[in-house]
Amino acid sequence: MTTQLHDAIRAAAPNLRGRLLANQPLADLTWFRVGGPAEVLFTPADPEDLASLLAALDPSVPVTVIGLGSNLIVRDGGVPGVVVRLGGRAFGGIAVDGEALRVGTAVPDMRLAKAAAEAGLGGLAFFRGIPGSVGGALRMNAGAHGGETTDVLVEAEGVDRRGNLRRFTHAEMGFTYRHSAVPEDVIFTSALFCGRPGDRAAIEAEMERVTAAREAAQPIRERTGGSTFKNPPGGKAWQLVDQAGCRGLVVGGAQVSEMHCNFLINRDNATAADIENLGEEVRRRVRDASGVELHWEIKRIGVPAPAAA
């Protein structure tokens, strides 16, 4: 990749205040620790800075958003266009006002759960079991342990591809299972949640239960990406994977977890292609064994590595 796009952005938007980097490695920003570079990586200073970039950017240039990288495969050839990663004080704050919490979308879900507990607000403890950030939770209606984002969200704010600051009510989010109907080009910047008064000790005990259950059932100390496939209607993805004989299955350096077979792990210097090919092989075997078509829950971005000459 060249620096041509980086230089064009600098010329079109000379007053950007965030970090704009060309050919920036992304592997270390993902839990799988795989993948190629971003053609351009932008970390905006605040929502207005993000809006400035998007308004100035040629509409033909693709824009991709990443959060904590917990539910993500970056393909080995890298990500063309601009990759946006939110962080810092502008996107990492939590403000509590009564039963409401205004939260930046770079905030880890686990920290949101902790802040709610410290404020004596119930209903958000399930976020303790989600290994991502608030932005990802909004995009995919993330949930765990009987709770979902839709249960507690009041509204969300974001910036669209033309650089307009937008606000979305709960109804406008269009939540369904692991999905939001908000256009893909919107980058969420903050969210307003509402809890309910509760006993702090009881809420913290519930969070400990969630933590213990997660540690006992999931390979959280491995290089993994969270749940790989969405649960099909009326079923459990892990059961279908297990019944298809895929527990422990290996492709290259990637493996289906022995502990929880809806998790893939980078066990031995896997490439992104190893992990994605393993997932596709699991999907094929499940389809052949049960007739059920599993759908990816992990987001896959970028392009494959060029074929060897």
Solvent accessible surface area in square Angstrom, and as a share of the most:
residue,aa,sasa,rsa
1,M,104,0.47
2,T,89,0.52
3,T,67,0.39
4,Q,140,0.62
5,L,24,0.12
6,H,36,0.16
7,D,77,0.40
8,A,54,0.42
9,I,7,0.03
10,R,85,0.31
11,A,84,0.65
12,A,61,0.47
13,A,10,0.07
14,P,93,0.59
15,N,130,0.67
16,L,16,0.08
17,R,142,0.52
18,G,12,0.11
19,R,155,0.57
20,L,8,0.04
21,L,52,0.26
22,A,30,0.23
23,N,52,0.27
24,Q,55,0.25
25,P,92,0.58
26,L,0,0.00
27,A,23,0.18
28,D,112,0.58
29,L,44,0.22
30,T,0,0.00
31,W,80,0.28
32,F,1,0.00
33,R,114,0.42
34,V,6,0.04
35,G,23,0.22
36,G,9,0.09
37,P,47,0.29
38,A,0,0.00
39,E,38,0.17
40,V,1,0.00
41,L,13,0.06
42,F,0,0.00
43,T,40,0.23
44,P,4,0.02
45,A,41,0.32
46,D,31,0.16
47,P,33,0.21
48,E,92,0.41
49,D,3,0.02
50,L,0,0.00
51,A,13,0.10
52,S,56,0.36
53,L,1,0.01
54,L,3,0.02
55,A,69,0.53
56,A,38,0.29
57,L,13,0.06
58,D,80,0.42
59,P,120,0.75
60,S,94,0.61
61,V,21,0.12
62,P,73,0.46
63,V,39,0.22
64,T,23,0.13
65,V,51,0.29
66,I,6,0.03
67,G,32,0.31
68,L,56,0.28
69,G,4,0.04
70,S,6,0.04
71,N,38,0.20
72,L,9,0.04
73,I,0,0.00
74,V,0,0.00
75,R,54,0.20
76,D,41,0.21
77,G,17,0.16
78,G,0,0.00
79,V,3,0.02
80,P,52,0.32
81,G,2,0.02
82,V,0,0.00
83,V,0,0.00
84,V,0,0.00
85,R,69,0.25
86,L,22,0.11
87,G,22,0.21
88,G,61,0.59
89,R,228,0.83
90,A,48,0.37
91,F,0,0.00
92,G,20,0.19
93,G,36,0.34
94,I,43,0.22
95,A,62,0.48
96,V,69,0.40
97,D,116,0.60
98,G,60,0.57
99,E,78,0.35
100,A,28,0.22
101,L,0,0.00
102,R,77,0.28
103,V,1,0.00
104,G,7,0.06
105,T,4,0.02
106,A,20,0.16
107,V,0,0.00
108,P,44,0.28
109,D,1,0.00
110,M,55,0.24
111,R,104,0.38
112,L,0,0.00
113,A,1,0.00
114,K,116,0.49
115,A,15,0.12
116,A,1,0.01
117,A,1,0.01
118,E,84,0.38
119,A,44,0.34
120,G,15,0.14
121,L,6,0.03
122,G,8,0.08
123,G,21,0.21
124,L,0,0.00
125,A,11,0.09
126,F,15,0.06
127,F,0,0.00
128,R,55,0.20
129,G,7,0.06
130,I,16,0.08
131,P,29,0.18
132,G,12,0.12
133,S,7,0.05
134,V,0,0.00
135,G,17,0.16
136,G,36,0.34
137,A,1,0.01
138,L,0,0.00
139,R,51,0.18
140,M,39,0.18
141,N,2,0.01
142,A,6,0.05
143,G,15,0.14
144,A,24,0.18
145,H,75,0.34
146,G,90,0.87
147,G,10,0.09
148,E,49,0.22
149,T,0,0.00
150,T,31,0.18
151,D,93,0.48
152,V,12,0.07
153,L,9,0.04
154,V,63,0.36
155,E,29,0.13
156,A,0,0.00
157,E,44,0.20
158,G,1,0.01
159,V,0,0.00
160,D,3,0.02
161,R,40,0.15
162,R,168,0.61
163,G,14,0.14
164,N,67,0.35
165,L,103,0.51
166,R,91,0.33
167,R,148,0.54
168,F,10,0.04
169,T,68,0.39
170,H,71,0.32
171,A,87,0.68
172,E,99,0.44
173,M,0,0.00
174,G,27,0.26
175,F,32,0.13
176,T,83,0.48
177,Y,93,0.35
178,R,37,0.14
179,H,86,0.39
180,S,2,0.01
181,A,65,0.50
182,V,4,0.03
183,P,73,0.46
184,E,131,0.59
185,D,60,0.31
186,V,4,0.02
187,I,6,0.03
188,F,11,0.05
189,T,7,0.04
190,S,17,0.11
191,A,0,0.00
192,L,34,0.17
193,F,0,0.00
194,C,56,0.33
195,G,8,0.08
196,R,155,0.57
197,P,98,0.61
198,G,38,0.36
199,D,90,0.46
200,R,119,0.43
201,A,69,0.53
202,A,59,0.46
203,I,16,0.08
204,E,62,0.28
205,A,61,0.47
206,E,64,0.29
207,M,18,0.08
208,E,117,0.53
209,R,120,0.44
210,V,0,0.00
211,T,22,0.13
212,A,59,0.46
213,A,38,0.30
214,R,18,0.07
215,E,79,0.35
216,A,79,0.62
217,A,48,0.37
218,Q,38,0.17
219,P,10,0.06
220,I,42,0.21
221,R,199,0.73
222,E,84,0.38
223,R,90,0.33
224,T,4,0.02
225,G,0,0.00
226,G,7,0.07
227,S,38,0.25
228,T,0,0.00
229,F,3,0.01
230,K,62,0.26
231,N,54,0.28
232,P,21,0.13
233,P,142,0.89
234,G,95,0.91
235,G,29,0.28
236,K,102,0.43
237,A,0,0.00
238,W,94,0.33
239,Q,74,0.33
240,L,25,0.12
241,V,0,0.00
242,D,50,0.26
243,Q,137,0.61
244,A,19,0.15
245,G,55,0.53
246,C,0,0.00
247,R,86,0.31
248,G,15,0.14
249,L,32,0.16
250,V,57,0.33
251,V,42,0.24
252,G,55,0.53
253,G,7,0.06
254,A,0,0.00
255,Q,25,0.11
256,V,0,0.00
257,S,2,0.01
258,E,108,0.48
259,M,105,0.47
260,H,39,0.18
261,C,2,0.01
262,N,9,0.05
263,F,8,0.03
264,L,2,0.01
265,I,14,0.07
266,N,4,0.02
267,R,122,0.45
268,D,87,0.45
269,N,123,0.63
270,A,9,0.07
271,T,63,0.37
272,A,0,0.00
273,A,46,0.36
274,D,29,0.15
275,I,0,0.00
276,E,25,0.11
277,N,81,0.42
278,L,0,0.00
279,G,0,0.00
280,E,64,0.28
281,E,40,0.18
282,V,1,0.00
283,R,38,0.14
284,R,106,0.39
285,R,82,0.30
286,V,0,0.00
287,R,94,0.34
288,D,101,0.52
289,A,69,0.54
290,S,55,0.35
291,G,62,0.59
292,V,44,0.25
293,E,72,0.32
294,L,2,0.01
295,H,109,0.49
296,W,27,0.09
297,E,30,0.14
298,I,4,0.02
299,K,94,0.40
300,R,74,0.27
301,I,12,0.06
302,G,20,0.19
303,V,61,0.35
304,P,98,0.61
305,A,54,0.42
306,P,120,0.76
307,A,100,0.77
308,A,104,0.80
309,A,156,1.21
